[in-house]
Amino acid sequence: MQKTKRPADELAEMIRDGLAEEGFGVHVNSNPRTGWDVVISSDKCTENAQLRAEAMAVELRRAYDLEV
């Protein structure tokens, strides 16, 4: 199955929308092993948000590749 390529900012927006919380920065970076990774940044505690974002990324990687 051919996956759709999406730019990093679109993938980050999908995850940000999925978190449904304000105040989190979402960054998508290329990763040779998985295709792409997600990193959460915030002044708040981000451990729970990072775990949720990684779970969303697992699902999104099934449909989308990172456009480089």
LUMPA-125051 format. One record per atom (N, C-alpha, C): residue number from 1; chain; atom name; x, z, y. Coordinates in nm, 3 decimals. Last residue first. Layout:
BEGIN
<site seq="NUM" mol="A" atom="CA" X="X" Z="Z" Y="Y"/>
...
REM end
This chain:
BEGIN
<site seq="68" mol="A" atom="N" X="0.988" Z="0.269" Y="1.490"/>
<site seq="68" mol="A" atom="CA" X="1.117" Z="0.293" Y="1.559"/>
<site seq="68" mol="A" atom="C" X="1.161" Z="0.173" Y="1.637"/>
<site seq="67" mol="A" atom="N" X="0.706" Z="0.430" Y="1.388"/>
<site seq="67" mol="A" atom="CA" X="0.754" Z="0.304" Y="1.448"/>
<site seq="67" mol="A" atom="C" X="0.881" Z="0.335" Y="1.526"/>
<site seq="66" mol="A" atom="N" X="0.657" Z="0.601" Y="1.093"/>
<site seq="66" mol="A" atom="CA" X="0.705" Z="0.610" Y="1.231"/>
<site seq="66" mol="A" atom="C" X="0.757" Z="0.474" Y="1.276"/>
<site seq="65" mol="A" atom="N" X="0.363" Z="0.530" Y="0.906"/>
<site seq="65" mol="A" atom="CA" X="0.508" Z="0.536" Y="0.917"/>
<site seq="65" mol="A" atom="C" X="0.542" Z="0.546" Y="1.065"/>
<site seq="64" mol="A" atom="N" X="0.062" Z="0.666" Y="0.771"/>
<site seq="64" mol="A" atom="CA" X="0.140" Z="0.616" Y="0.885"/>
<site seq="64" mol="A" atom="C" X="0.290" Z="0.634" Y="0.868"/>
<site seq="63" mol="A" atom="N" X="-0.061" Z="0.767" Y="0.543"/>
<site seq="63" mol="A" atom="CA" X="-0.120" Z="0.649" Y="0.607"/>
<site seq="63" mol="A" atom="C" X="-0.030" Z="0.586" Y="0.712"/>
<site seq="62" mol="A" atom="N" X="0.090" Z="0.978" Y="0.457"/>
<site seq="62" mol="A" atom="CA" X="0.029" Z="0.891" Y="0.354"/>
<site seq="62" mol="A" atom="C" X="-0.024" Z="0.762" Y="0.414"/>
<site seq="61" mol="A" atom="N" X="0.148" Z="1.120" Y="0.682"/>
<site seq="61" mol="A" atom="CA" X="0.253" Z="1.034" Y="0.626"/>
<site seq="61" mol="A" atom="C" X="0.199" Z="0.942" Y="0.517"/>
<site seq="60" mol="A" atom="N" X="-0.079" Z="1.281" Y="0.716"/>
<site seq="60" mol="A" atom="CA" X="-0.062" Z="1.162" Y="0.801"/>
<site seq="60" mol="A" atom="C" X="0.045" Z="1.067" Y="0.748"/>
<site seq="59" mol="A" atom="N" X="-0.029" Z="1.487" Y="0.528"/>
<site seq="59" mol="A" atom="CA" X="-0.145" Z="1.398" Y="0.514"/>
<site seq="59" mol="A" atom="C" X="-0.127" Z="1.269" Y="0.593"/>
<site seq="58" mol="A" atom="N" X="0.204" Z="1.597" Y="0.639"/>
<site seq="58" mol="A" atom="CA" X="0.202" Z="1.552" Y="0.499"/>
<site seq="58" mol="A" atom="C" X="0.087" Z="1.453" Y="0.478"/>
<site seq="57" mol="A" atom="N" X="0.112" Z="1.672" Y="0.892"/>
<site seq="57" mol="A" atom="CA" X="0.209" Z="1.564" Y="0.880"/>
<site seq="57" mol="A" atom="C" X="0.214" Z="1.509" Y="0.738"/>
<site seq="56" mol="A" atom="N" X="-0.049" Z="1.892" Y="0.831"/>
<site seq="56" mol="A" atom="CA" X="-0.111" Z="1.770" Y="0.885"/>
<site seq="56" mol="A" atom="C" X="-0.018" Z="1.650" Y="0.870"/>
<site seq="55" mol="A" atom="N" X="0.154" Z="2.066" Y="0.752"/>
<site seq="55" mol="A" atom="CA" X="0.049" Z="2.028" Y="0.655"/>
<site seq="55" mol="A" atom="C" X="-0.022" Z="1.901" Y="0.701"/>
<site seq="54" mol="A" atom="N" X="0.292" Z="2.091" Y="0.993"/>
<site seq="54" mol="A" atom="CA" X="0.359" Z="2.031" Y="0.877"/>
<site seq="54" mol="A" atom="C" X="0.258" Z="1.988" Y="0.771"/>
<site seq="53" mol="A" atom="N" X="0.097" Z="2.222" Y="1.145"/>
<site seq="53" mol="A" atom="CA" X="0.142" Z="2.089" Y="1.184"/>
<site seq="53" mol="A" atom="C" X="0.212" Z="2.018" Y="1.068"/>
<site seq="52" mol="A" atom="N" X="0.083" Z="2.469" Y="1.009"/>
<site seq="52" mol="A" atom="CA" X="-0.036" Z="2.382" Y="1.016"/>
<site seq="52" mol="A" atom="C" X="0.003" Z="2.238" Y="1.051"/>
<site seq="51" mol="A" atom="N" X="0.344" Z="2.561" Y="1.059"/>
<site seq="51" mol="A" atom="CA" X="0.296" Z="2.542" Y="0.921"/>
<site seq="51" mol="A" atom="C" X="0.175" Z="2.449" Y="0.917"/>
<site seq="50" mol="A" atom="N" X="0.339" Z="2.574" Y="1.340"/>
<site seq="50" mol="A" atom="CA" X="0.434" Z="2.486" Y="1.272"/>
<site seq="50" mol="A" atom="C" X="0.389" Z="2.459" Y="1.129"/>
<site seq="49" mol="A" atom="N" X="0.144" Z="2.771" Y="1.382"/>
<site seq="49" mol="A" atom="CA" X="0.119" Z="2.634" Y="1.430"/>
<site seq="49" mol="A" atom="C" X="0.213" Z="2.536" Y="1.361"/>
<site seq="48" mol="A" atom="N" X="0.278" Z="2.992" Y="1.273"/>
<site seq="48" mol="A" atom="CA" X="0.152" Z="2.947" Y="1.215"/>
<site seq="48" mol="A" atom="C" X="0.122" Z="2.803" Y="1.256"/>
<site seq="47" mol="A" atom="N" X="0.506" Z="3.000" Y="1.452"/>
<site seq="47" mol="A" atom="CA" X="0.520" Z="2.991" Y="1.306"/>
<site seq="47" mol="A" atom="C" X="0.394" Z="2.937" Y="1.240"/>
<site seq="46" mol="A" atom="N" X="0.507" Z="3.035" Y="1.726"/>
<site seq="46" mol="A" atom="CA" X="0.475" Z="2.901" Y="1.674"/>
<site seq="46" mol="A" atom="C" X="0.478" Z="2.891" Y="1.522"/>
<site seq="45" mol="A" atom="N" X="0.408" Z="3.241" Y="1.983"/>
<site seq="45" mol="A" atom="CA" X="0.456" Z="3.241" Y="1.845"/>
<site seq="45" mol="A" atom="C" X="0.412" Z="3.109" Y="1.781"/>
<site seq="44" mol="A" atom="N" X="0.454" Z="3.069" Y="2.301"/>
<site seq="44" mol="A" atom="CA" X="0.381" Z="3.154" Y="2.207"/>
<site seq="44" mol="A" atom="C" X="0.454" Z="3.156" Y="2.072"/>
<site seq="43" mol="A" atom="N" X="0.591" Z="2.876" Y="2.423"/>
<site seq="43" mol="A" atom="CA" X="0.630" Z="3.012" Y="2.457"/>
<site seq="43" mol="A" atom="C" X="0.562" Z="3.112" Y="2.365"/>
<site seq="42" mol="A" atom="N" X="0.676" Z="2.606" Y="2.197"/>
<site seq="42" mol="A" atom="CA" X="0.584" Z="2.681" Y="2.282"/>
<site seq="42" mol="A" atom="C" X="0.646" Z="2.814" Y="2.319"/>
<site seq="41" mol="A" atom="N" X="0.683" Z="2.329" Y="1.975"/>
<site seq="41" mol="A" atom="CA" X="0.752" Z="2.414" Y="2.071"/>
<site seq="41" mol="A" atom="C" X="0.649" Z="2.480" Y="2.162"/>
<site seq="40" mol="A" atom="N" X="0.710" Z="2.193" Y="1.651"/>
<site seq="40" mol="A" atom="CA" X="0.624" Z="2.255" Y="1.751"/>
<site seq="40" mol="A" atom="C" X="0.711" Z="2.339" Y="1.845"/>
<site seq="39" mol="A" atom="N" X="0.785" Z="1.890" Y="1.496"/>
<site seq="39" mol="A" atom="CA" X="0.837" Z="2.018" Y="1.545"/>
<site seq="39" mol="A" atom="C" X="0.745" Z="2.065" Y="1.656"/>
<site seq="38" mol="A" atom="N" X="0.776" Z="1.677" Y="1.214"/>
<site seq="38" mol="A" atom="CA" X="0.708" Z="1.730" Y="1.332"/>
<site seq="38" mol="A" atom="C" X="0.768" Z="1.867" Y="1.366"/>
<site seq="37" mol="A" atom="N" X="0.940" Z="1.381" Y="1.088"/>
<site seq="37" mol="A" atom="CA" X="0.913" Z="1.525" Y="1.090"/>
<site seq="37" mol="A" atom="C" X="0.840" Z="1.562" Y="1.217"/>
<site seq="36" mol="A" atom="N" X="0.943" Z="1.088" Y="0.878"/>
<site seq="36" mol="A" atom="CA" X="0.936" Z="1.155" Y="1.008"/>
<site seq="36" mol="A" atom="C" X="0.898" Z="1.301" Y="0.991"/>
<site seq="35" mol="A" atom="N" X="1.063" Z="1.019" Y="0.633"/>
<site seq="35" mol="A" atom="CA" X="1.012" Z="0.917" Y="0.723"/>
<site seq="35" mol="A" atom="C" X="1.004" Z="0.971" Y="0.865"/>
<site seq="34" mol="A" atom="N" X="1.191" Z="1.196" Y="0.467"/>
<site seq="34" mol="A" atom="CA" X="1.045" Z="1.196" Y="0.467"/>
<site seq="34" mol="A" atom="C" X="0.983" Z="1.084" Y="0.550"/>
<site seq="33" mol="A" atom="N" X="1.466" Z="1.123" Y="0.492"/>
<site seq="33" mol="A" atom="CA" X="1.411" Z="1.166" Y="0.363"/>
<site seq="33" mol="A" atom="C" X="1.259" Z="1.152" Y="0.359"/>
<site seq="32" mol="A" atom="N" X="1.524" Z="1.058" Y="0.758"/>
<site seq="32" mol="A" atom="CA" X="1.548" Z="0.960" Y="0.652"/>
<site seq="32" mol="A" atom="C" X="1.485" Z="0.996" Y="0.518"/>
<site seq="31" mol="A" atom="N" X="1.314" Z="1.107" Y="1.021"/>
<site seq="31" mol="A" atom="CA" X="1.381" Z="1.181" Y="0.915"/>
<site seq="31" mol="A" atom="C" X="1.400" Z="1.084" Y="0.799"/>
<site seq="30" mol="A" atom="N" X="1.239" Z="1.108" Y="1.370"/>
<site seq="30" mol="A" atom="CA" X="1.271" Z="1.034" Y="1.248"/>
<site seq="30" mol="A" atom="C" X="1.344" Z="1.125" Y="1.149"/>
<site seq="29" mol="A" atom="N" X="1.002" Z="1.335" Y="1.511"/>
<site seq="29" mol="A" atom="CA" X="1.137" Z="1.280" Y="1.501"/>
<site seq="29" mol="A" atom="C" X="1.155" Z="1.209" Y="1.369"/>
<site seq="28" mol="A" atom="N" X="0.768" Z="1.450" Y="1.738"/>
<site seq="28" mol="A" atom="CA" X="0.787" Z="1.380" Y="1.611"/>
<site seq="28" mol="A" atom="C" X="0.923" Z="1.313" Y="1.615"/>
<site seq="27" mol="A" atom="N" X="0.644" Z="1.744" Y="1.881"/>
<site seq="27" mol="A" atom="CA" X="0.749" Z="1.641" Y="1.884"/>
<site seq="27" mol="A" atom="C" X="0.764" Z="1.582" Y="1.744"/>
<site seq="26" mol="A" atom="N" X="0.429" Z="1.915" Y="2.086"/>
<site seq="26" mol="A" atom="CA" X="0.443" Z="1.857" Y="1.952"/>
<site seq="26" mol="A" atom="C" X="0.541" Z="1.740" Y="1.963"/>
<site seq="25" mol="A" atom="N" X="0.381" Z="2.219" Y="2.245"/>
<site seq="25" mol="A" atom="CA" X="0.444" Z="2.089" Y="2.252"/>
<site seq="25" mol="A" atom="C" X="0.464" Z="2.039" Y="2.110"/>
<site seq="24" mol="A" atom="N" X="0.091" Z="2.403" Y="2.312"/>
<site seq="24" mol="A" atom="CA" X="0.193" Z="2.368" Y="2.214"/>
<site seq="24" mol="A" atom="C" X="0.248" Z="2.230" Y="2.244"/>
<site seq="23" mol="A" atom="N" X="-0.121" Z="2.460" Y="2.483"/>
<site seq="23" mol="A" atom="CA" X="0.006" Z="2.525" Y="2.504"/>
<site seq="23" mol="A" atom="C" X="0.115" Z="2.494" Y="2.404"/>
<site seq="22" mol="A" atom="N" X="-0.430" Z="2.487" Y="2.298"/>
<site seq="22" mol="A" atom="CA" X="-0.352" Z="2.450" Y="2.416"/>
<site seq="22" mol="A" atom="C" X="-0.215" Z="2.518" Y="2.413"/>
<site seq="21" mol="A" atom="N" X="-0.541" Z="2.361" Y="1.987"/>
<site seq="21" mol="A" atom="CA" X="-0.501" Z="2.475" Y="2.069"/>
<site seq="21" mol="A" atom="C" X="-0.419" Z="2.423" Y="2.186"/>
<site seq="20" mol="A" atom="N" X="-0.581" Z="2.177" Y="1.781"/>
<site seq="20" mol="A" atom="CA" X="-0.695" Z="2.221" Y="1.862"/>
<site seq="20" mol="A" atom="C" X="-0.665" Z="2.349" Y="1.941"/>
<site seq="19" mol="A" atom="N" X="-0.434" Z="2.050" Y="1.588"/>
<site seq="19" mol="A" atom="CA" X="-0.408" Z="2.193" Y="1.611"/>
<site seq="19" mol="A" atom="C" X="-0.520" Z="2.255" Y="1.692"/>
<site seq="18" mol="A" atom="N" X="-0.523" Z="1.788" Y="1.615"/>
<site seq="18" mol="A" atom="CA" X="-0.558" Z="1.863" Y="1.495"/>
<site seq="18" mol="A" atom="C" X="-0.534" Z="2.012" Y="1.509"/>
<site seq="17" mol="A" atom="N" X="-0.400" Z="1.715" Y="1.854"/>
<site seq="17" mol="A" atom="CA" X="-0.546" Z="1.720" Y="1.847"/>
<site seq="17" mol="A" atom="C" X="-0.592" Z="1.801" Y="1.727"/>
<site seq="16" mol="A" atom="N" X="-0.136" Z="1.720" Y="1.761"/>
<site seq="16" mol="A" atom="CA" X="-0.177" Z="1.809" Y="1.870"/>
<site seq="16" mol="A" atom="C" X="-0.329" Z="1.825" Y="1.871"/>
<site seq="15" mol="A" atom="N" X="-0.146" Z="1.511" Y="1.576"/>
<site seq="15" mol="A" atom="CA" X="-0.122" Z="1.647" Y="1.529"/>
<site seq="15" mol="A" atom="C" X="-0.165" Z="1.748" Y="1.635"/>
<site seq="14" mol="A" atom="N" X="-0.194" Z="1.295" Y="1.747"/>
<site seq="14" mol="A" atom="CA" X="-0.285" Z="1.321" Y="1.634"/>
<site seq="14" mol="A" atom="C" X="-0.270" Z="1.465" Y="1.586"/>
<site seq="13" mol="A" atom="N" X="0.032" Z="1.313" Y="1.913"/>
<site seq="13" mol="A" atom="CA" X="-0.102" Z="1.336" Y="1.969"/>
<site seq="13" mol="A" atom="C" X="-0.203" Z="1.365" Y="1.859"/>
<site seq="12" mol="A" atom="N" X="0.236" Z="1.243" Y="1.735"/>
<site seq="12" mol="A" atom="CA" X="0.236" Z="1.377" Y="1.795"/>
<site seq="12" mol="A" atom="C" X="0.097" Z="1.410" Y="1.851"/>
<site seq="11" mol="A" atom="N" X="0.166" Z="0.977" Y="1.690"/>
<site seq="11" mol="A" atom="CA" X="0.163" Z="1.072" Y="1.579"/>
<site seq="11" mol="A" atom="C" X="0.158" Z="1.215" Y="1.631"/>
<site seq="10" mol="A" atom="N" X="0.210" Z="0.880" Y="1.951"/>
<site seq="10" mol="A" atom="CA" X="0.076" Z="0.873" Y="1.891"/>
<site seq="10" mol="A" atom="C" X="0.063" Z="0.970" Y="1.773"/>
<site seq="9" mol="A" atom="N" X="0.485" Z="0.922" Y="1.986"/>
<site seq="9" mol="A" atom="CA" X="0.390" Z="0.990" Y="2.074"/>
<site seq="9" mol="A" atom="C" X="0.247" Z="0.986" Y="2.021"/>
<site seq="8" mol="A" atom="N" X="0.603" Z="0.757" Y="1.788"/>
<site seq="8" mol="A" atom="CA" X="0.613" Z="0.903" Y="1.778"/>
<site seq="8" mol="A" atom="C" X="0.510" Z="0.974" Y="1.865"/>
<site seq="7" mol="A" atom="N" X="0.389" Z="0.479" Y="1.693"/>
<site seq="7" mol="A" atom="CA" X="0.496" Z="0.541" Y="1.771"/>
<site seq="7" mol="A" atom="C" X="0.490" Z="0.693" Y="1.762"/>
<site seq="6" mol="A" atom="N" X="0.318" Z="0.371" Y="1.359"/>
<site seq="6" mol="A" atom="CA" X="0.271" Z="0.433" Y="1.484"/>
<site seq="6" mol="A" atom="C" X="0.391" Z="0.489" Y="1.559"/>
<site seq="5" mol="A" atom="N" X="0.236" Z="0.140" Y="1.109"/>
<site seq="5" mol="A" atom="CA" X="0.342" Z="0.200" Y="1.190"/>
<site seq="5" mol="A" atom="C" X="0.283" Z="0.248" Y="1.321"/>
<site seq="4" mol="A" atom="N" X="0.052" Z="0.183" Y="0.814"/>
<site seq="4" mol="A" atom="CA" X="0.051" Z="0.142" Y="0.953"/>
<site seq="4" mol="A" atom="C" X="0.164" Z="0.213" Y="1.027"/>
<site seq="3" mol="A" atom="N" X="0.172" Z="0.090" Y="0.491"/>
<site seq="3" mol="A" atom="CA" X="0.132" Z="0.192" Y="0.587"/>
<site seq="3" mol="A" atom="C" X="0.139" Z="0.135" Y="0.728"/>
<site seq="2" mol="A" atom="N" X="0.059" Z="-0.089" Y="0.216"/>
<site seq="2" mol="A" atom="CA" X="0.132" Z="-0.098" Y="0.342"/>
<site seq="2" mol="A" atom="C" X="0.080" Z="0.007" Y="0.440"/>
<site seq="1" mol="A" atom="N" X="0.083" Z="0.000" Y="-0.117"/>
<site seq="1" mol="A" atom="CA" X="0.000" Z="0.000" Y="0.000"/>
<site seq="1" mol="A" atom="C" X="0.089" Z="0.000" Y="0.125"/>
REM end
